[in-house]
Amino acid sequence: MDIRRTVIFIGLAISSYFLILAWNDDYGQKPQSQATTAESTVITPDLPDTTDAALPASSDAPQVAGSEPVVAQASGELIRVETDVLKLVIDPRGGEVAEVKLPAYPVAVDQKDVPFTLMERSQTRTYVAQSGLLGTDGTDNQGPALYSSEATAYTLEEGQDELKVVLTTQTDKAIVEKVFTFRRGDYLMDISFNVKNTSAEAWNGVFYAQLKRDGSGDPSAANNMGMSAYLGAALTTSETRYEKVTFDDLEDSQYKSVQTGGWAAILQHYFLAAWVPAKEEQHTYNGRFVKGNYIFGFYDNVTSIAPGESATMGASLYVGPKIQDRLAEIAENLDLTVDYGWLWFIAQPLFWLLGFFHGLVGNWGVAIILLTVLIKAAFFKLSATSYRSMANMRKVAPKMQEIKDKYGDNREKLGQEMMKLYRDEKINPLGGCLPILVQMPVFIALYWVLMESVELRQAPFFLWIKDMSVMDPYFILPLIMGASMFIQMKLNPTPPDPMQARVMQFMPVIFTIFFLWFPAGLVLYWVVNNILSIAQQYVITKQIENS
């Protein structure tokens, strides 16, 4: 290749690189600024439709009175609650959790002072948690009850481990307190209804809790090409530990399942909201599509309270990150919402090892490097066998060329002589593919670990890599990866088939393009793996060539 062709090739490569950068700036997915949900934003009240609770249709079951709920004017006196890990807005109309912000999880790397908004009720998105009392004497059977509270702002102060927010309403038969209990450092809150029957008749009602979400996209979705995190509903049943109920499923038909204990959740990338009722009681889980919103939750059996008596009913609500250890403590199988796919049995040990290394070095990128070294050590002997096979093929390349020149016109004879040569030289022509095939499940499992583990969200490495869970913004790691693949290709024997040889020459380019939008942590794994492979293969090749 003359100097002019070299210069033209380099110029095209540089131009292509900057074109890709420009394309990514113009069309790549950018983190949601969430400026519309800042502290100063006024939430427009959006009253819950109490018919969304989907109570049983039998004649003796408590029903919502009327075909349409009677909706009163929203109070507008929103109640703001702040703990060390949560910022909430509660609407006294129904006691709905209308907004949840997570101060420990910024919306973007370059917006550290803007907390991620998990739930909100705004002009752009509806995602709220609703709970109430329906049935014959329920407070919400004529529409969402209007509660009163002692204050409109509550804060978990320093040295305070628990915060209670008490909302009160009264009907002609009962005094009802809706109590929110928050604890320091916890994304789980308890929501209970204390009902005191003040009438001379039995009070009958049904507790329900549900999540309501529209069809808007996932605001926490990362800008990665390939598989995407699940956005939809899920629950645990006696038959299936982790059952997904997609939004499409809810549009097609209503969901209903009677279970003891359990939980009902709506998942998105890195975060979830989940209702967790009493473990020992029976609950009817239900979901459906109502007026453009997806409803998923549960309701309990009828509670009857004698005159003058009191009773408490309720559930817990988790709104926060998918932290496996904490979710496992809250409810059985809730930790499975960290969905590593069908290779979970490989992904879970990888995540544990990553966490172990991170505990030692304090950097997730370095932890990925140490994990790569460990995986490479585990496959060392297998890789060595493969590299010896490829080195032997390089060594007998002249003999292979002679056979090709002699029998090139007779494909059957050519194949026979090639197989004879492989047997005589004890060469496995497919040996070079084995390490890649073995490592692919590890690669895919690590992809899901990086995609699903909230611990790696916005985790920096060094220099320009500020978030290991998203693509390299300047594509430097993918380019290094492509260069390492090119060096590896040069250490491999040249295929005797010209077409196959040409395809192999383009493989580094194809893989580089393929990896441009992959998470930087995954590309880092592949780069380190390639560098270690090059060192091992180079030593083995030189040993065999010099023997």
C-alpha positions as CSV (number, residue, x, y, z in Angstrom):
1,M,0.0,0.0,0.0
2,D,1.6,3.4,-1.1
3,I,1.7,6.5,1.1
4,R,-1.3,8.1,-0.6
5,R,-3.6,5.2,0.1
6,T,-2.4,5.1,3.7
7,V,-3.1,8.9,4.1
8,I,-6.5,8.5,2.5
9,F,-7.4,5.5,4.8
10,I,-6.3,7.4,7.9
11,G,-8.3,10.4,6.8
12,L,-11.4,8.4,6.2
13,A,-11.0,6.7,9.6
14,I,-10.7,10.0,11.4
15,S,-13.7,11.5,9.5
16,S,-15.8,8.4,10.3
17,Y,-14.9,8.8,14.0
18,F,-16.0,12.4,14.2
19,L,-19.1,11.6,12.2
20,I,-20.1,9.0,14.7
21,L,-19.5,11.5,17.6
22,A,-21.7,14.0,15.8
23,W,-24.4,11.5,15.2
24,N,-24.4,10.4,18.8
25,D,-24.7,14.1,20.0
26,D,-27.7,14.7,17.6
27,Y,-29.6,11.4,17.9
28,G,-28.2,9.5,20.9
29,Q,-30.5,9.2,23.9
30,K,-29.7,11.8,26.5
31,P,-30.4,11.5,30.2
32,Q,-33.7,13.1,31.2
33,S,-33.1,16.5,32.8
34,Q,-36.3,16.2,34.8
35,A,-36.4,20.0,35.1
36,T,-40.1,19.8,35.0
37,T,-40.2,18.0,38.3
38,A,-38.0,20.3,40.3
39,E,-38.9,21.3,43.8
40,S,-40.7,24.4,42.6
41,T,-43.0,22.5,40.3
42,V,-46.7,22.6,41.3
43,I,-48.3,19.2,40.8
44,T,-51.7,19.4,39.2
45,P,-54.0,17.1,41.2
46,D,-55.1,14.0,39.3
47,L,-57.7,12.2,41.3
48,P,-57.5,8.4,41.4
49,D,-60.4,6.5,39.9
50,T,-61.6,4.3,42.7
51,T,-63.1,1.9,40.2
52,D,-59.5,1.0,39.3
53,A,-59.5,-1.2,42.4
54,A,-61.3,-3.8,40.4
55,L,-63.2,-5.4,43.3
56,P,-64.9,-8.7,42.9
57,A,-68.2,-8.8,41.0
58,S,-70.1,-11.3,43.2
59,S,-73.4,-10.0,44.6
60,D,-72.2,-10.3,48.2
61,A,-68.9,-8.5,47.6
62,P,-68.5,-4.8,48.6
63,Q,-68.9,-2.5,45.6
64,V,-68.1,1.0,44.6
65,A,-71.3,3.0,44.8
66,G,-72.5,4.2,41.4
67,S,-71.1,3.7,38.0
68,E,-68.8,6.7,38.3
69,P,-67.2,8.0,41.5
70,V,-68.2,11.3,42.9
71,V,-65.0,13.4,42.7
72,A,-64.7,16.4,44.9
73,Q,-62.3,19.3,44.3
74,A,-58.7,18.6,45.1
75,S,-57.5,20.3,48.2
76,G,-54.2,21.6,46.7
77,E,-52.6,21.5,50.1
78,L,-50.0,18.9,49.2
79,I,-48.0,17.3,52.0
80,R,-44.3,17.2,51.5
81,V,-42.2,14.6,53.4
82,E,-38.4,14.5,53.5
83,T,-36.2,11.7,55.0
84,D,-32.5,11.1,54.4
85,V,-33.2,9.0,51.3
86,L,-36.7,10.1,50.1
87,K,-38.5,13.2,49.1
88,L,-42.3,12.6,48.7
89,V,-45.4,14.5,48.0
90,I,-48.7,13.1,49.4
91,D,-52.0,14.4,48.2
92,P,-54.5,14.7,51.1
93,R,-57.2,13.9,48.5
94,G,-57.0,10.1,48.9
95,G,-53.6,10.1,50.6
96,E,-52.0,9.3,47.2
97,V,-48.2,9.2,46.9
98,A,-48.0,11.6,44.1
99,E,-44.3,12.1,43.8
100,V,-41.1,10.3,44.9
101,K,-37.6,11.7,44.4
102,L,-34.4,9.8,45.3
103,P,-31.7,12.3,46.5
104,A,-29.0,9.6,46.6
105,Y,-29.5,8.9,42.9
106,P,-28.9,12.0,40.7
107,V,-30.7,12.1,37.4
108,A,-27.4,12.3,35.5
109,V,-23.7,12.4,36.2
110,D,-23.5,16.1,35.3
111,Q,-26.6,16.9,37.4
112,K,-25.6,15.8,40.9
113,D,-27.9,18.2,42.6
114,V,-31.0,17.0,40.8
115,P,-32.5,13.9,42.4
116,F,-33.9,11.2,40.1
117,T,-37.7,11.3,40.1
118,L,-39.1,7.8,40.4
119,M,-42.8,8.6,40.7
120,E,-44.7,11.8,39.7
121,R,-48.0,13.2,38.7
122,S,-47.4,15.9,36.1
123,Q,-48.4,16.9,32.6
124,T,-45.8,14.6,31.1
125,R,-46.1,11.5,33.2
126,T,-48.4,9.7,35.6
127,Y,-46.9,7.2,38.1
128,V,-48.4,7.1,41.5
129,A,-49.1,4.8,44.5
130,Q,-52.7,4.6,45.6
131,S,-54.4,3.0,48.6
132,G,-57.7,3.3,50.3
133,L,-60.8,1.7,51.8
134,L,-63.7,0.7,49.5
135,G,-66.8,-1.4,50.0
136,T,-70.1,-0.7,51.9
137,D,-68.6,1.7,54.4
138,G,-65.2,2.5,52.8
139,T,-64.0,6.1,53.0
140,D,-63.4,6.1,49.2
141,N,-66.6,4.5,48.0
142,Q,-67.9,7.9,46.8
143,G,-64.5,9.1,45.5
144,P,-61.2,9.7,47.1
145,A,-61.5,10.8,50.8
146,L,-60.3,14.2,51.8
147,Y,-57.8,13.9,54.7
148,S,-56.5,16.5,57.0
149,S,-53.1,16.7,58.7
150,E,-51.4,18.7,61.4
151,A,-48.8,20.1,58.9
152,T,-48.1,20.3,55.2
153,A,-44.3,19.6,55.6
154,Y,-42.6,16.8,57.6
155,T,-38.9,16.2,57.9
156,L,-36.9,13.3,59.5
157,E,-34.6,15.3,61.7
158,E,-31.0,14.4,62.7
159,G,-31.0,11.8,65.4
160,Q,-34.6,10.8,64.6
161,D,-34.9,7.2,63.3
162,E,-38.6,7.2,62.5
163,L,-41.2,9.6,61.2
164,K,-44.9,9.3,61.2
165,V,-47.3,11.3,59.0
166,V,-50.9,11.0,60.2
167,L,-53.8,11.9,57.9
168,T,-57.3,11.9,59.4
169,T,-60.8,11.8,57.9
170,Q,-64.3,11.0,59.3
171,T,-67.5,9.5,57.9
172,D,-70.9,9.1,59.5
173,K,-69.8,5.6,60.8
174,A,-66.1,5.9,61.5
175,I,-63.0,7.9,62.3
176,V,-60.1,6.9,60.0
177,E,-56.4,7.6,60.3
178,K,-54.1,6.9,57.4
179,V,-50.6,6.6,58.9
180,F,-47.4,6.8,56.9
181,T,-44.3,5.5,58.7
182,F,-40.9,6.3,57.4
183,R,-37.5,5.0,58.8
184,R,-34.0,6.4,58.4
185,G,-32.0,5.0,55.5
186,D,-34.9,2.9,54.2
187,Y,-37.0,3.2,51.0
188,L,-39.7,1.1,52.6
189,M,-42.7,2.8,54.2
190,D,-45.6,1.4,56.1
191,I,-49.1,2.7,55.2
192,S,-51.8,1.7,57.6
193,F,-55.5,2.6,58.1
194,N,-56.7,2.8,61.7
195,V,-60.4,2.6,61.7
196,K,-62.6,3.2,64.7
197,N,-66.3,2.4,64.3
198,T,-68.3,5.2,66.0
199,S,-71.7,3.9,64.8
200,A,-74.2,1.4,66.3
201,E,-73.8,-0.9,63.3
202,A,-70.9,-3.1,62.0
203,W,-68.5,-1.3,59.7
204,N,-67.6,-3.2,56.5
205,G,-64.8,-2.2,54.1
206,V,-62.1,-3.5,51.9
207,F,-58.5,-2.3,51.9
208,Y,-56.8,-2.0,48.4
209,A,-53.4,-0.8,47.2
210,Q,-52.3,-0.3,43.7
211,L,-49.7,1.3,41.4
212,K,-51.0,3.5,38.5
213,R,-48.7,4.3,35.6
214,D,-49.2,5.6,32.1
215,G,-47.5,4.3,29.0
216,S,-44.6,6.8,29.0
217,G,-41.1,5.6,28.5
218,D,-38.5,4.6,31.1
219,P,-36.8,7.8,32.3
220,S,-34.0,5.7,33.8
221,A,-33.2,3.7,30.6
222,A,-29.5,3.9,29.7
223,N,-28.3,4.8,26.2
224,N,-27.1,1.3,25.2
225,M,-27.6,-0.6,22.0
226,G,-28.9,-4.1,22.4
227,M,-31.1,-5.6,25.1
228,S,-33.1,-3.2,27.3
229,A,-34.3,-3.5,30.8
230,Y,-37.9,-4.7,31.5
231,L,-40.6,-2.0,32.0
232,G,-43.8,-3.5,33.3
233,A,-45.5,-5.2,36.2
234,A,-44.5,-8.3,38.1
235,L,-45.5,-10.3,41.1
236,T,-44.7,-13.6,42.9
237,T,-47.1,-16.5,42.9
238,S,-47.2,-20.0,44.4
239,E,-46.5,-21.4,40.9
240,T,-43.9,-18.9,39.7
241,R,-41.4,-17.1,41.9
242,Y,-41.1,-14.2,39.5
243,E,-43.9,-13.6,37.0
244,K,-44.0,-10.7,34.6
245,V,-47.2,-9.2,33.5
246,T,-46.4,-6.9,30.6
247,F,-48.3,-3.7,29.8
248,D,-49.4,-5.4,26.6
249,D,-50.9,-8.2,28.7
250,L,-52.9,-5.8,30.7
251,E,-54.2,-4.1,27.5
252,D,-55.3,-7.5,26.2
253,S,-57.1,-8.7,29.4
254,Q,-57.4,-8.1,33.1
255,Y,-55.1,-10.0,35.4
256,K,-56.3,-11.7,38.6
257,S,-54.7,-14.1,41.0
258,V,-55.4,-15.0,44.6
259,Q,-52.3,-15.6,46.7
260,T,-51.1,-15.8,50.3
261,G,-48.5,-13.1,51.0
262,G,-46.6,-12.0,48.0
263,W,-46.0,-8.6,46.4
264,A,-47.1,-6.5,43.4
265,A,-44.6,-4.3,41.6
266,I,-44.0,-2.1,38.6
267,L,-40.4,-2.3,37.4
268,Q,-38.1,-0.1,35.3
269,H,-34.4,0.2,34.8
270,Y,-32.6,0.2,38.2
271,F,-35.7,1.1,40.2
272,L,-39.1,-0.2,41.2
273,A,-42.2,0.5,43.2
274,A,-43.8,-2.5,45.1
275,W,-46.7,-3.0,47.4
276,V,-46.0,-5.7,50.0
277,P,-49.0,-6.9,52.0
278,A,-49.1,-9.1,55.1
279,K,-47.3,-12.4,54.6
280,E,-49.8,-14.7,56.3
281,E,-53.0,-13.3,54.8
282,Q,-54.8,-14.0,51.5
283,H,-54.8,-11.2,48.8
284,T,-56.4,-10.9,45.4
285,Y,-53.8,-9.5,43.0
286,N,-55.3,-7.7,40.0
287,G,-54.2,-5.6,37.1
288,R,-55.9,-3.9,34.1
289,F,-55.7,-1.1,31.6
290,V,-58.0,1.8,32.5
291,K,-58.3,5.2,30.7
292,G,-54.8,5.1,29.3
293,N,-53.2,3.9,32.6
294,Y,-51.9,0.6,33.8
295,I,-53.2,-0.5,37.2
296,F,-51.5,-3.2,39.2
297,G,-52.0,-4.1,42.8
298,F,-54.2,-6.1,45.2
299,Y,-57.2,-5.9,47.5
300,D,-58.0,-7.8,50.7
301,N,-61.1,-9.7,52.0
302,V,-63.8,-7.7,53.7
303,T,-63.0,-6.4,57.1
304,S,-65.9,-6.1,59.6
305,I,-65.6,-4.0,62.7
306,A,-68.2,-4.2,65.5
307,P,-69.7,-1.0,66.9
308,G,-67.3,0.8,69.2
309,E,-64.4,-1.4,68.1
310,S,-61.2,-0.5,66.1
311,A,-59.1,-2.3,63.6
312,T,-55.9,-1.7,61.5
313,M,-55.3,-2.7,58.0
314,G,-52.6,-1.8,55.4
315,A,-49.4,-2.7,53.6
316,S,-45.8,-1.7,53.0
317,L,-44.7,0.3,50.0
318,Y,-41.2,0.2,48.6
319,V,-40.1,3.0,46.3
320,G,-36.4,3.0,45.4
321,P,-33.5,1.3,43.8
322,K,-33.2,-2.5,43.1
323,I,-30.8,-3.3,46.0
324,Q,-30.9,-7.1,46.1
325,D,-30.0,-7.6,49.8
326,R,-32.6,-5.2,51.0
327,L,-35.3,-6.5,48.7
328,A,-34.7,-10.1,49.9
329,E,-35.2,-8.9,53.4
330,I,-38.5,-7.2,52.6
331,A,-40.3,-10.1,50.9
332,E,-39.6,-13.5,49.5
333,N,-38.5,-13.4,45.8
334,L,-38.7,-9.6,45.7
335,D,-34.9,-9.6,44.9
336,L,-35.7,-11.4,41.7
337,T,-36.8,-8.1,40.3
338,V,-33.1,-7.6,39.6
339,D,-33.6,-9.5,36.4
340,Y,-30.4,-11.1,35.1
341,G,-32.2,-13.1,32.5
342,W,-31.9,-16.8,31.7
343,L,-28.2,-16.7,32.6
344,W,-28.9,-15.5,36.2
345,F,-26.9,-18.5,37.6
346,I,-23.8,-17.1,36.0
347,A,-24.7,-13.4,36.6
348,Q,-25.3,-13.7,40.3
349,P,-21.8,-15.1,41.1
350,L,-20.3,-12.4,38.8
351,F,-22.2,-9.7,40.7
352,W,-21.0,-11.1,44.0
353,L,-17.4,-11.2,42.8
354,L,-17.7,-7.6,41.5
355,G,-19.0,-6.5,44.8
356,F,-16.2,-8.3,46.6
357,F,-13.5,-6.6,44.4
358,H,-15.2,-3.3,44.7
359,G,-15.0,-3.6,48.5
360,L,-11.3,-4.0,48.2
361,V,-10.4,-1.3,45.7
362,G,-13.4,1.1,45.8
363,N,-13.6,1.5,42.0
364,W,-16.0,-0.5,39.9
365,G,-13.8,-0.2,36.8
366,V,-10.8,-1.7,38.7
367,A,-13.2,-4.3,40.0
368,I,-14.1,-5.3,36.4
369,I,-10.4,-5.6,35.6
370,L,-9.8,-7.9,38.5
371,L,-12.9,-9.9,37.6
372,T,-11.6,-10.3,34.1
373,V,-8.2,-11.5,35.4
374,L,-9.9,-14.0,37.5
375,I,-12.1,-15.3,34.7
376,K,-9.1,-15.5,32.4
377,A,-7.3,-17.5,35.0
378,A,-10.2,-19.9,35.3
379,F,-10.1,-20.5,31.5
380,F,-6.3,-20.4,31.3
381,K,-5.8,-24.1,30.4
382,L,-8.6,-24.2,27.9
383,S,-7.3,-21.1,26.2
384,A,-3.8,-22.5,26.2
385,T,-5.0,-25.6,24.4
386,S,-6.7,-23.5,21.8
387,Y,-3.7,-21.2,21.3
388,R,-1.4,-24.3,20.8
389,S,-3.8,-25.5,18.1
390,M,-3.7,-22.2,16.3
391,A,0.0,-21.9,16.7
392,N,0.4,-25.4,15.1
393,M,-1.8,-24.3,12.3
394,R,0.5,-21.3,11.7
395,K,3.5,-23.7,11.7
396,V,2.0,-26.0,9.1
397,A,0.7,-23.2,6.9
398,P,3.2,-23.9,4.2
399,K,2.1,-27.5,4.0
400,M,-1.5,-26.4,3.8
401,Q,-0.7,-24.1,0.9
402,E,1.1,-26.9,-0.9
403,I,-2.0,-29.1,-0.5
404,K,-4.2,-26.3,-1.7
405,D,-2.0,-25.7,-4.8
406,K,-2.0,-29.4,-5.6
407,Y,-5.6,-30.3,-5.1
408,G,-7.3,-26.9,-5.5
409,D,-9.4,-28.1,-8.4
410,N,-10.6,-31.2,-6.6
411,R,-12.5,-30.1,-3.5
412,E,-13.2,-33.6,-2.2
413,K,-9.5,-34.6,-2.4
414,L,-8.6,-31.2,-0.9
415,G,-10.8,-31.8,2.1
416,Q,-9.4,-35.3,2.6
417,E,-5.8,-34.2,2.5
418,M,-6.5,-31.3,4.9
419,M,-8.1,-33.7,7.4
420,K,-5.2,-36.0,7.1
421,L,-2.8,-33.2,7.8
422,Y,-4.8,-32.2,10.8
423,R,-4.7,-35.8,12.1
424,D,-1.0,-36.1,11.5
425,E,-0.1,-32.8,13.2
426,K,-2.7,-33.3,16.0
427,I,-4.5,-30.1,15.1
428,N,-8.1,-29.2,16.0
429,P,-9.2,-26.7,13.3
430,L,-12.1,-25.6,15.5
431,G,-10.0,-25.3,18.6
432,G,-9.6,-21.5,18.1
433,C,-13.4,-21.0,18.4
434,L,-13.7,-22.9,21.7
435,P,-12.5,-20.1,24.1
436,I,-14.9,-17.6,22.5
437,L,-17.8,-20.0,22.6
438,V,-17.1,-20.8,26.3
439,Q,-16.8,-17.1,27.2
440,M,-20.0,-15.9,25.4
441,P,-22.3,-16.9,28.3
442,V,-20.0,-15.1,30.7
443,F,-20.0,-12.1,28.4
444,I,-23.8,-12.0,28.1
445,A,-24.2,-12.5,31.9
446,L,-21.8,-9.7,32.6
447,Y,-23.9,-7.5,30.2
448,W,-26.9,-8.0,32.4
449,V,-25.0,-7.4,35.6
450,L,-23.8,-4.1,34.3
451,M,-27.3,-3.3,32.9
452,E,-29.4,-4.3,35.9
453,S,-27.2,-3.6,39.0
454,V,-28.1,-0.2,40.3
455,E,-24.8,-0.2,42.2
456,L,-23.0,0.4,38.9
457,R,-25.3,3.2,37.8
458,Q,-23.2,6.3,37.3
459,A,-20.1,4.5,38.7
460,P,-17.0,6.2,37.4
461,F,-13.7,4.6,36.2
462,F,-10.9,7.0,35.3
463,L,-10.5,10.2,33.2
464,W,-13.3,10.4,30.7
465,I,-15.3,7.3,31.8
466,K,-17.7,8.8,34.3
467,D,-20.4,6.1,34.1
468,M,-19.5,2.4,33.5
469,S,-23.1,1.4,32.8
470,V,-23.4,3.5,29.6
471,M,-21.5,3.8,26.4
472,D,-18.0,5.4,26.2
473,P,-18.9,9.0,25.2
474,Y,-15.8,9.3,22.9
475,F,-15.7,5.7,21.8
476,I,-12.1,5.3,22.9
477,L,-12.5,2.0,24.6
478,P,-14.3,0.4,21.6
479,L,-11.4,1.6,19.3
480,I,-8.9,0.1,21.7
481,M,-10.9,-3.1,21.7
482,G,-10.9,-3.1,17.9
483,A,-7.1,-2.6,17.8
484,S,-6.6,-5.5,20.2
485,M,-8.8,-7.7,18.1
486,F,-6.7,-6.8,15.1
487,I,-3.5,-7.8,16.9
488,Q,-5.1,-11.1,17.9
489,M,-6.1,-11.7,14.3
490,K,-2.5,-11.3,13.2
491,L,-1.4,-14.0,15.7
492,N,-4.0,-16.4,14.3
493,P,-3.3,-18.5,11.2
494,T,-4.5,-17.2,7.9
495,P,-7.5,-19.2,6.7
496,P,-6.8,-21.1,3.5
497,D,-10.0,-19.9,1.9
498,P,-9.5,-16.3,0.5
499,M,-13.1,-15.4,1.2
500,Q,-12.9,-16.6,4.8
501,A,-9.6,-14.7,5.2
502,R,-11.2,-11.5,4.0
503,V,-14.1,-11.9,6.4
504,M,-11.7,-12.4,9.3
505,Q,-9.9,-9.2,8.3
506,F,-13.1,-7.3,8.7
507,M,-14.1,-8.9,12.0
508,P,-12.2,-6.2,14.2
509,V,-14.0,-3.5,12.3
510,I,-17.4,-5.2,12.6
511,F,-16.9,-5.8,16.4
512,T,-15.7,-2.2,16.9
513,I,-18.9,-0.8,15.4
514,F,-21.0,-3.4,17.3
515,F,-19.4,-2.3,20.6
516,L,-19.6,1.5,20.1
517,W,-22.9,1.7,22.1
518,F,-22.3,-1.0,24.6
519,P,-21.7,-0.2,28.3
520,A,-18.2,1.1,28.9
521,G,-17.8,-1.5,31.7
522,L,-18.5,-4.3,29.2
523,V,-16.1,-3.0,26.6
524,L,-13.5,-2.6,29.4
525,Y,-14.0,-6.3,30.2
526,W,-13.4,-7.3,26.6
527,V,-10.4,-5.0,26.2
528,V,-8.6,-6.5,29.3
529,N,-9.6,-10.0,28.2
530,N,-8.1,-9.4,24.7
531,I,-4.9,-7.9,26.2
532,L,-4.4,-11.0,28.4
533,S,-5.3,-13.3,25.5
534,I,-2.7,-11.6,23.3
535,A,0.0,-12.0,25.9
536,Q,-0.8,-15.7,26.5
537,Q,-1.2,-16.4,22.8
538,Y,2.1,-14.6,21.9
539,V,4.1,-16.6,24.4
540,I,2.6,-20.0,23.3
541,T,3.0,-19.2,19.6
542,K,6.7,-18.3,20.0
543,Q,7.3,-21.5,22.0
544,I,5.8,-23.7,19.3
545,E,7.4,-21.8,16.4
546,N,10.9,-22.1,18.0
547,S,10.4,-25.8,18.9
